[in-house]
């Protein structure tokens, strides 16, 4: 009888300890239960060979900041990140205006020369610098940003990777790896060397070939003999 009594007491104590452990175990935080990327169906932009380096960077920033704006109206975001939600509510109107302006610049750059795209998108990137520098670490930590184009090759459909071997409207043709214009040589780097690899190369005009022969007054790129100048 005494042995049965002690058995019952032991079971009660074990149950009490287990209950206490359960009570002391912290409940999962709101942050641990939410995926912000899934909440807004975020998708990393693909590198675009028909966009310049800076226009690809602008695409990246727009994707992240648009995801941020989408989160501003989500209750789950406010619960999980109350401080960030308050900061975003103060910034939201200004951010939306900046995003719209940058998106217009990106759209307006489409189809333009490489240097023109760099200039147009560069101005838009500069305009977004303040909100981007503030929110990029948070976006990256939550799967809403990545350096999606560095080291990625992406061909411009309008520029053959092998070179402009067919005659242009003047009858001029080029050799393997050569292009009719400096601009087309710059675009070729996206597909042959990688998006944003232009800074490692320089484009030069080839004049050594006899006029009328393939390669006369064509452009090709080569590795820089010295580091590119810093802005």
C-alpha positions as CSV (number, residue, x, y, z in Angstrom):
1,X,0.0,0.0,0.0
2,X,2.8,2.3,1.0
3,X,4.7,1.5,-2.2
4,X,1.6,2.3,-4.3
5,X,1.2,5.6,-2.4
6,X,4.8,6.7,-3.2
7,X,4.2,5.7,-6.8
8,X,1.2,8.0,-7.0
9,X,3.2,10.9,-5.3
10,X,6.1,10.4,-7.7
11,X,3.8,10.6,-10.7
12,X,2.2,13.7,-9.4
13,X,5.6,15.4,-8.8
14,X,6.7,14.4,-12.4
15,X,3.5,15.9,-13.8
16,X,4.0,19.1,-11.8
17,X,7.6,19.5,-13.0
18,X,6.5,18.9,-16.6
19,X,3.8,21.4,-16.3
20,X,6.2,24.0,-14.8
21,X,8.7,23.4,-17.7
22,X,5.9,23.9,-20.2
23,X,4.8,27.1,-18.5
24,X,8.4,28.4,-18.4
25,X,9.1,27.6,-22.1
26,X,8.8,30.9,-24.1
27,X,6.1,31.1,-26.7
28,X,7.3,31.5,-30.3
29,X,7.8,35.2,-31.1
30,X,5.7,36.8,-33.8
31,X,8.9,37.2,-35.9
32,X,9.6,33.5,-35.8
33,X,6.1,32.7,-37.2
34,X,6.2,34.9,-40.3
35,X,8.0,35.0,-43.6
36,X,7.9,38.5,-44.9
37,X,9.0,37.4,-48.4
38,X,6.1,34.9,-48.5
39,X,3.7,37.5,-47.2
40,X,4.2,39.7,-50.3
41,X,5.2,36.9,-52.7
42,X,8.6,38.4,-53.3
43,X,10.6,37.2,-56.2
44,X,14.3,38.1,-56.8
45,X,14.5,40.0,-60.2
46,X,16.4,38.3,-62.9
47,X,19.5,40.0,-64.4
48,X,18.6,41.6,-67.7
49,X,21.2,41.7,-70.4
50,X,19.4,44.6,-72.2
51,X,19.8,46.8,-69.1
52,X,23.0,48.5,-68.1
53,X,24.7,47.7,-64.8
54,X,23.0,50.6,-63.0
55,X,19.6,49.9,-64.4
56,X,19.9,46.3,-63.1
57,X,20.8,47.8,-59.7
58,X,17.7,50.1,-59.9
59,X,15.6,47.1,-60.7
60,X,16.9,45.4,-57.6
61,X,16.2,48.5,-55.4
62,X,12.7,48.9,-56.8
63,X,11.8,45.3,-56.0
64,X,12.9,45.6,-52.4
65,X,11.3,48.9,-51.7
66,X,8.1,47.9,-53.4
67,X,8.0,44.8,-51.1
68,X,8.5,47.2,-48.2
69,X,5.5,49.3,-49.2
70,X,3.4,46.2,-49.6
71,X,4.3,45.2,-46.1
72,X,3.2,48.5,-44.7
73,X,-0.5,47.5,-44.9
74,X,0.0,44.0,-43.5
75,X,-1.1,43.4,-39.9
76,X,1.4,40.6,-39.5
77,X,4.2,43.0,-40.2
78,X,3.0,45.4,-37.6
79,X,2.8,42.6,-35.0
80,X,6.2,41.2,-35.8
81,X,8.1,44.4,-36.3
82,X,6.3,47.2,-34.5
83,X,9.3,49.6,-34.5
84,X,9.9,49.2,-38.2
85,X,6.2,49.5,-39.0
86,X,6.0,52.8,-37.2
87,X,9.1,54.1,-39.0
88,X,7.6,52.9,-42.3
89,X,4.3,54.6,-41.7
90,X,6.1,58.0,-41.5
91,X,8.1,57.3,-44.6
92,X,5.5,55.6,-46.8
93,X,4.1,58.5,-48.7
94,X,7.6,59.9,-49.6
95,X,8.8,56.4,-50.5
96,X,5.9,55.7,-52.8
97,X,6.6,59.0,-54.7
98,X,10.3,58.1,-55.0
99,X,9.4,54.6,-56.3
100,X,7.1,55.9,-58.9
101,X,9.7,58.4,-60.2
102,X,12.4,55.8,-60.3
103,X,10.1,53.3,-62.1
104,X,9.4,56.0,-64.7
105,X,13.2,56.5,-65.2
106,X,13.7,52.8,-65.6
107,X,11.0,52.5,-68.1
108,X,12.3,55.5,-70.0
109,X,15.8,54.1,-70.2
110,X,14.6,51.0,-72.1
111,X,16.2,50.5,-75.5
112,X,18.6,53.4,-75.1
113,X,22.4,53.3,-75.5
114,X,24.4,51.8,-72.6
115,X,25.8,55.2,-71.5
116,X,22.4,56.8,-71.6
117,X,20.9,54.0,-69.5
118,X,23.7,54.5,-67.0
119,X,23.1,58.2,-66.7
120,X,19.3,57.9,-66.4
121,X,19.2,55.0,-63.9
122,X,22.1,56.5,-62.0
123,X,20.1,59.6,-61.2
124,X,17.2,57.4,-60.1
125,X,19.5,55.3,-57.9
126,X,20.9,58.4,-56.3
127,X,17.4,59.7,-55.5
128,X,16.6,56.4,-53.7
129,X,19.9,56.3,-51.7
130,X,18.5,57.5,-48.4
131,X,15.6,55.0,-48.0
132,X,17.6,52.2,-49.6
133,X,20.5,52.6,-47.2
134,X,18.1,52.8,-44.3
135,X,16.1,49.7,-45.2
136,X,18.4,47.4,-47.2
137,X,19.8,45.6,-44.2
138,X,16.3,44.8,-43.0
139,X,15.3,43.7,-46.5
140,X,18.3,41.4,-46.8
141,X,17.7,39.8,-43.4
142,X,14.2,38.9,-44.4
143,X,14.8,37.5,-47.9
144,X,13.6,40.7,-49.7
145,X,16.9,41.7,-51.3
146,X,19.9,40.0,-52.9
147,X,22.8,41.1,-55.2
148,X,21.1,39.2,-58.0
149,X,23.2,40.2,-61.0
150,X,26.8,40.2,-59.9
151,X,28.7,37.4,-61.8
152,X,25.6,36.5,-63.8
153,X,25.8,36.5,-67.6
154,X,22.7,37.8,-69.4
155,X,22.7,38.4,-73.2
156,X,21.2,41.4,-74.9
157,X,18.9,39.8,-77.6
158,X,19.8,42.6,-80.0
159,X,23.6,41.9,-79.9
160,X,25.0,38.5,-81.0
161,X,27.6,37.1,-78.6
162,X,29.9,36.0,-81.4
163,X,30.2,39.5,-82.9
164,X,28.6,41.5,-85.7
165,X,29.7,39.1,-88.5
166,X,26.9,40.1,-90.9
167,X,27.3,43.4,-92.9
168,X,25.6,46.5,-91.5
169,X,23.7,48.9,-93.7
170,X,26.9,50.3,-95.1
171,X,28.3,46.9,-96.0
172,X,30.8,46.8,-93.2
173,X,31.3,43.5,-91.3
174,X,33.4,42.6,-88.3
175,X,35.4,39.7,-87.1
176,X,34.7,37.3,-84.2
177,X,34.3,39.2,-81.0
178,X,34.0,42.6,-82.8
179,X,31.0,44.9,-83.1
180,X,29.9,47.7,-85.4
181,X,29.8,50.3,-82.5
182,X,31.3,50.9,-79.1
183,X,27.8,50.7,-77.6
184,X,27.2,47.2,-79.0
185,X,30.6,46.1,-77.7
186,X,29.5,47.3,-74.2
187,X,26.3,45.3,-74.5
188,X,28.2,42.2,-75.5
189,X,30.0,42.2,-72.2
190,X,26.8,41.5,-70.4
191,X,26.4,38.2,-72.1
192,X,30.0,37.1,-72.6
193,X,31.6,38.3,-69.4
194,X,28.8,39.1,-67.0
195,X,26.4,41.9,-66.1
196,X,28.3,44.8,-64.4
197,X,31.6,43.4,-65.7
198,X,32.1,46.5,-68.0
199,X,34.3,48.2,-65.4
200,X,36.9,45.6,-65.9
201,X,37.2,46.1,-69.6
202,X,37.9,48.9,-72.1
203,X,36.5,49.2,-75.6
204,X,38.8,50.1,-78.5
205,X,38.3,50.7,-82.2
206,X,40.2,48.5,-84.7
207,X,41.7,50.4,-87.6
208,X,44.4,48.1,-88.8
209,X,42.4,46.1,-91.3
210,X,42.1,47.3,-94.9
211,X,38.9,49.1,-95.7
212,X,36.2,46.8,-97.1
213,X,37.7,43.8,-95.2
214,X,36.0,42.3,-92.1
215,X,37.2,44.0,-89.0
216,X,37.8,47.5,-90.4
217,X,36.6,50.2,-88.1
218,X,35.0,47.7,-85.7
219,X,35.1,47.7,-81.9
220,X,36.2,45.1,-79.5
221,X,36.8,45.0,-75.8
222,X,39.8,43.9,-73.8
223,X,40.8,43.7,-70.1
224,X,42.0,47.0,-68.7
225,X,45.7,47.3,-68.4
226,X,45.1,49.4,-65.2
227,X,42.3,49.6,-62.7
228,X,39.2,51.6,-63.8
229,X,39.1,55.2,-62.5
230,X,36.9,55.6,-59.4
231,X,34.1,58.1,-59.5
